Amino acid sequence: MNLAPLYIKLLHYDRYQVHQLIPENGRHKEINSNELNVCTLLIALSYGVRLYVDNIAIDLRQGSCILILPVQSCTVESSNQEAQLVRFTFESFKVEGMTLNPIAHPPLLCSYPYHLPISQVNRILGNEAGISKQGGFSPSATDLAVMLGGLQTILGLMAQYDEVHPLQNNEKINQVQQTVEYMEHHYDEDITVEKLAAMAGMVRWKYSEQFKIMTGKKPTDYLAQLRINHAKKLLCHSSETLGKISRQIGFKDEYYFSRCFHKLTGRSPREYANIHIRTGQRTVIDFFGRKIHVPKDATRIVTDGKFTLGELLVLTLPPIGAALANMKDNVIYHNKLRNIHNIGHWADPDKIVQLQPEFMLLSYVHPEQDLQKLDAIAPTVILNSKFRLFERLRYIAKLVERSTAAEKWITKYENKVRRVRRQLTDVYVTGETAAVYLNLGEKLYIMGQSGLAATLYESLGFRPSAKVMHLIEQGHRWIEIQKHQMNDYAGDRNFVLADPLELQIAAHSPHIVALDNLTNNKTHIVSYIWNFDDPITRGQSLEVLTSILNQNITGSV
């Protein structure tokens, strides 16, 4: 991506602790709010930072960089009391001959984080640390040049990130992915970085760079972690000597294996094995703050389903039972449910006890007496149903010891989002408002931040309409409305979810006809099977939304 024809005018720079919130408009109070080419670049220097853009939560990592538009509101919080953010506020212009024409923002994705290496970010920002202190902004011409240089370098890295990172189908990415899969199947063999680079058709330094972008680790560190993970299983379920175990996982030297194991786990191999054999279970804290003792390596899991079933499936750990009565054929992955026992509309203790589960994972709480019955059958973990997708997937993955699989899915999904948003650059503008309606029989609902709406707001950069934003602020996932209220919630685009059978029978049902009352808006009719927020549906809905948004007239999918 070429940023050369752009001129950047820096207006403000500062660093501050996260507990001091960004102003509601996301910008410095001295900046003219009428200047629509003003945007803000935020850079997270610490972990545990959560940004709310138009009340939509976005989790940032160390090194995450995100562009905020002037029309967007923005606040921030963190679980880390010493977390720091850097803020650049600037104007963008396109250079055309001798003229500078204002543009809304650089040609980068807005409201979606770019994950740059924190070491690289710190090197670039190191020189600015002593220039602009929080609260004041009176730099000299030299200071201004230094800060502007840092801003332009960061923007350039973000543009470069788009070129090398997001396209999951990109040949280089696929080549590196193939070597990752090779390592996972041949970790016990003699593997060198030179061999992997040759397999990918790259020189060593370029391969290592691409590998770290994809996995977050160096090839040698990734391989070591793979081997140690397999060593953990052998130590807990095998009586072999350390020497034999080390050779089985690819280490030639028992001493080096022990040293590497201690470095990655904090314990020696024997200490780890003794602790695991002695306890045989892990203690986790659920949503109610209860300490639940969950068996390690559990595979017989029962769940209620709505916020857990798709997550367990992408983690390659299908439950033995789930509340399928509520889902039936309404989910896009119904073909994956054939071998899962139906436990009713919720978690029916009488049905569950017959399955002999090792533990249960629930996202919904029934009366306390039912929960007590379930606890008597097997350890029962209650999930926080307010978790957003990534947060929920990471929690469940940690619970079932599948964190690596979760991070791989998240990285793949983020790459897919970037590809889709690039494909739709000329179709819609980041910051357009959207509303999602749901037709169920005689009833009509407006969605808050759940289901398809979550994908639109969190991934594709749409903003909730004003009244939908109010629902989200009040914590509503959805509310029932009347037909005459539809225009009150309408956005620049409106997505109407309806029964797929109804869509096949007629282009407009009696309820969908009412949507003709939506004036001056683009309306898209979508099957309600896409109104789930599990990883499987979320990932596949991106292709569906690409098709829908590319239609020039109202259509249905």
N, C-alpha and C positions, 0 to 999 in steps of 0.2 A: 504494500500500500504506500503510495507516494504522498508525503506531506509537504514536499518541497514548494508547491505553489501557494502555501498558506503563510500568513503573517500572524504571529501570536503576540498579543499585547497583555502583559502581566499586570493585574490590578491589585492582587493581594496574595500574601503568603504567610502562613503561620504553622506552628506546631502546638498541640495542646493535649491535655489529658482527656480521656474519653468521658469521664464523669461530668465534664463541662460540655453540655450538649451543643450541637450545631444549631444555629438559629433556625426557626421553622421554615424559612424560605431557602435554607441551604446555602445562603450567601452572606457576605460581609455587609453589615448594616449601611455602609457608606456607598454601596454600589447602587446605581440607578436601576430600579426594577423594570423600567421600560426598555432596557437594552436587551433584546431577546437573543443577541449573539454572545451573551455572557454565560459561561458555564463553569462548574467547579470540578476540579479533580481531587479526589480524596485518596490517600494512601495509608493503609493500615501498617503500622510499624510493630504491632503486637498481635498476639493470638487472642481469640475469644471476643472479637469485635462484631457486633450485630448492628447493621444499618437498616433504618426504616425509610424507604423511599415511597412517598405517598402511602405510608402505613403498611407497605409490603416489606416483609423481613428479608434481608439479604445477609448471609453470614460471610464475613471476610476473614482471610487468613493473613499471616504475616506476609507482606509484600503485595497484597491485593490492591489494585488500582481501579477506581470506578469513576466514570464521568456522570455528573448530575446536571440535568437541564435546568434553566432558570424557572421553568414553569412547575418544577417538581418541589414538593416539600420534603424535608429531610431531617431526621433525628437519629441519634446513635446511642447505644448502650454497650456495656461490656461486663463479662464475668471476671475480668482481670482489672483490678483497681489501678494498676500502673500502665494500662494500655494507652498508647499514643497514636494520634492521627496527624498526618500532614495534609494541609489544604492549600491548593493553588486555585485562585479565581482569575479568570482571564477572558479576553475577547478573541474571537477568531475572524480572520478576514481572508478572502480569496484574492490573490494578486492577479489582476488582469491588466496587462500593460502598465500604465502609470496609475491605475486606480485600485483602491482597496475596497472591495465589496464585502459587507458583513455576511457571515454565514452562521447558522445556528450553533454548530460545533464541528470539531475536526471529524473526518470520515472514520470514526471509531464507534463501536457499539456503546450505547449509553445505558445506564442503569443495569449493567451486567459486569461483574468483576473480571479483570485481567490478573492472573496470578503470576507475578514476576518473582524471581528469586530474591529473598530479602537481603542477601549479601550484596547483590547487584544494586538494589535500591539504596541501601545504606551507603555504598561507595559514592553514588551519584549525589545523594543528599547531604553527605558529610560536610561539605563546604558551606552549606547554608545554615547549619545548626546555630552558629553564633551570630547570624546576620539579623534575622527577624525574630524577636521575642514576642510571645503571646501578648496581645493587647495593644501593641504599637506597630506602626508601619510608616517609617520614614527612611527608607534606604537611600544610600548614595547611588550615583549612576553606575559605579563599579559593582556595588552590591546587587543592584537590579539586574545587571548583565549576568552575574553569577547565578542568580535565582532563575532567570529566564532560560539560561542554558540548561539548568537542571530540569526544568519543566519540559523543554523541547526534547531532551534526551529521553525522559520517561515516556512522552507521547510517541517518540520514535520506536521505543522498545515495545510499546503496546501494538503499534502498527506491525512491527516485525513478528510479534506473537501471533497476530492474525494470519500472517503468511505461512508460518511453520507449524502452528499448533492445532488450529481448530478442525481442519478437514479430516474426519476419520477415514475417508476413502483416499486420502492423499497417499501416493506411492511410498514416500519415505516413512510415514507413520505406519503403514501396513508392514513395511519391512522390519521396522523396529518391533512392532507387535508380534511378528512371527518369531523373533528371537526371544521375546519374553515367554511366549508359549513353549518354545524349545527348552528354555531354562527350567520351566515348571515341570517338564516331563523328563529332563535329563540332568537334574540337579546333582545326582550322585556320580556324574562323570567328570572328567578333567575338562573344565570349561575356562577359557581365557577370554578377555575382552577382545583381543585380536581375532580370535575365532568367530566371536559374535559379530564383530564389525564386518568381517569378510562375508558372513552369511547375509548381512544386510546390504552389502555392496557399498560400504562407506569406509572412509578413513577413520582411524580410531577416535580422534578428537571430536569429529562431527557425530559419530555414532554415540559417544558418551554424552554429548550435549543433547541430542534428540532423545536418548533414553531417559535422561534426568527430567526433561520437559514432560515426558509421558508418564513416568512413574514417581517422580519426586525423589528418586534415589540414584546413586551411581550404580553401574552394572555390578561391580564387586559387592557393594553393600546389599543390593537386592538379592544376589545369589546367596550371600551369607545368611540373610534373613530367611530365605526359603529353606536352606539346610537346617537352620536352628529350629524352625517350625516343625520340620519332620523329626528332628531329634527329640523334641518334646514328646511327641507321640510314642516314639520308640522307648524313651526313658520310663514312660508311665505304663507301658504295656509289654515290656520285654525285660528279660533277665540277662541279656547279653552284656559283655564287658564294655567299658567305655571305648576301648580300642576298636572293637568290632563295630559298635554303633557309629563311631566317627568315620570309619571306612565306608559304611553303608550309605552315609549321606554325602560322601564326596570329600571328606577331610583325610589327608594322608597322615597327619600328625595328631595324635591324641592330645598332646599338650596345647597345640594351637586351637583345636576344637574346644577344649575346656576354657581357654582364654577368651575365645570369640563368644562362647555361650554366656560366660559371666558378663561380658561387655554388653550384650544385648538384653539380658534378662535380670542382671543384678545378683544372680546366684550361680553357684557351681552346678554342673549337671546332676551330681548326686543330691545336693540340697534340694534342687527342683523336684527330682523324682521322689524323695522322701516326703516332701510337703504334699505333693499330689496324691501319693498313695495313702498318706495318713488322712487327708481330708476327703478326697474324692468329690468335692463340690466347691462351688464358688458362692460368695455372698454378694447379692446385688441389692440396690435400693430402688424400690418402685415409686410410682407417682405419689402414693400416700406416705412415702417415707418409711415404709416397712422394710425390714431386712429379710430378704428371701434367700433361702439356701437352694441354689439351682445345681443339679448334677452336671458335672463336666461331660462334654461329648454327648450330650443328650440328643436323641434323634426322634423320640416319640413325643411330639409336641402337639398340643391342641390349642386352637386359637378361635376368636370370634370372627375375624376375617377382614372387616372393612379397612382398617388401617394397618393390617399385619400380614394378610395372606399374600398379596403381591410381593411384599418385601421378603418374606421367607422363600418364595419361589425364585426370585432373582438371586438369592443367596444360596441357591441349590440345596435347600433344606425344606422340602414340602412337608407340611404337617400331616399327621395321621387323621386329624379331624378338624372341621371348621364349620362355622354357622353359614352353611350354603343356602339355606332356605331363603335368606334375604337377597341372595345374589343370582341364583338360578342361571339363566342364560344372559344375564344383563351385563356381564363382564366380558371383555374381549379375549380373556385367556381361559374361557370355560372348558376348552379342550384339555387343560392342564389339571382339571379338578376331578378327573374320572376315578382316581384311586384314593381320593380323600373322603372319609366318612362324614356324612351330614349330621351335625349335632343340634339341628333345629334353627330357630330364629335367633337364638342367642346361645349361651353355654348351658345346655340342659344337663344337670349333674347325673341324671339317670342314664343318659346316653353316653356321657363321657366316661363314666366308671367302667363301662364295658371295654373301652379302648385301652385302659391301663397306661395312661400317659406318664411320662417322666416329669414334665412340668407343663403349665398352661400360660399363655400370653394373651391378655385381654386388653382391649382398648375402650371397653364400655363396662360400667359397673352397674349391676342390678342390685336389688335390695340386699342389705348386709347379710341376711340369713343365707342367701344363695352363695355369696362369696365365702362364707364360713364352710358351706358344704363343699365348695370347690377346693378350698385349702385342705380339707380333710382327704380329698382324693389325691392331690399332688400339689407341689409348690405352685402358687399362682401369682404371676407378675402382672401388675396393672400399669399399662402404658399411658403416658400423658397424651391424650388425644389432640392437644393443641400444638404438638410438635409439627413443624413444617417437614416436607418430604425428606430432605437431606438429614435433618436432625433426627427424624424418626428412624430412617434407615441405619444411621450410624449407631443409634442406641440398640436397635434389635441386633445388628451385626455384632456388636460387642457382647451382647447377651449370649449369642450362640457361637461366639468365637469365629466370626467370619468378617472381621474388619477389613482385611485385604480385599475381599470380594466387593465389599461396599464401596471402598475408595475407587476401585477400578470402574464400577458402574457409574459413580458420580463423575469421574473424569470423562468417561465415554459420553455421558449425557451432556455435560458442559460443552464438549467438542461439537456435539450434534446441534445444540442450541446455536452456537456461533455459525455453523454452516447454514442452518435454516434462516437465521436473521440476515446473513449476507445474501442469501437467495431472494429474500423478501425486501431488500433495501428499497427498491423502486415501487413496492406495492403498498406499504404503509409506513407511517412516520412514527418513530419512537416517541411516546408521549400522547398518542391518540387515546381517547377514552373508549372504554368498552363496557358492555353490560351483558350478563348471561341470564337468560330466562329458562325455566324448566316447566314443560307441560306434562302433568301426570293425571291422566283421565280428565276429570272436570276441574282440576285444580291447577293454578298457575303460581309459580314461585319465582322470586328473584334471588340469584345466588350471591353470596358474599365472597369470601376468599377460600373457596373449596372447589374440588372437582375441576372441570374445564377452566373455570375462572382462575384457579391457581396457576395453571400453565400460562394463560394469557398475561396475567399480572407479574408473576415471578420470573418467567423465562423469556417471554416475547416482548416485554417492555410496554405493554398497554397499561393505561392508568384506569382505575375504576372511575365511573361517572360520579358526580358530586354526591348523589343520594346513596349510591352503592358504597362509596367511601364512608359515609356516615354509618351504614350497617356494619362495615368492617370495624370501625372504631368502637362500636358498641359490642363487638364480639359475636355478631350473628353469622352463622354459616349460610343461612338462607332464611327468608320469611315468605309467607304466603301473601299474594297481592291479588287485586281484581284487575280485569282487563283494562278498565278506564285509567288505571294507575301506571300503565306500562311506559308512557312517555315521560313520566316523572323520573324514571330510573335510566332512561335511554342514554347511550353514549354515541360517539362518532360511529361505532360499529356495534351491532347487536347480534348475539349468538343465541339461537332458540333451540333448546334441546327437546326432542320429542321422541315418541315411541317409534322404533325403526319399522315395525309392521305398518303403522299408520302412514309413515312416509312412503312405503312401497305401494299402498293402496291408492293414495291420492296425493297430489302435489300439495294440497292444503287441507288440513283437517278443519272442522268448525272452530277449533281454538286457535290454530295457526293463522286462519284468515283474519283474526282479530289483530294480528301483528301488522296488517296493512295500515293500521292507525299510526304506526311509527313513521314520522315524517322527517325528511331530510337526513336520513341515516342509511347506512349500508346494513342489510340484514342477511344473516347466514343461518340456514336451518341445518341442525346437526343431530345425529342419533344420540339418544341419552346414554348409550353404552360408553361414551367418552367422558361421562361426568364422574369419573373416579380419579383419585389422586395417588394411586399406587405407582411404583416404578415402571411396571410393564405398560400400563395405560398411558402414563405420562410420556414415556419414551416414544411410543407409537403414535400418540396424538400429534406429535410435531409434524409428521408427514401429512396427516389429515388436515391440520390447520394450514399447511403450506398449500395444499390443493384448494382448500376453501378460499383462502385469501387471494389466490391467483385468479379466481373467477371474477369476471368483470361485472356480473349481474348476480342477483340473489340466487342461491342454489342450495342444494342439500347434499350431505355426505353421511 
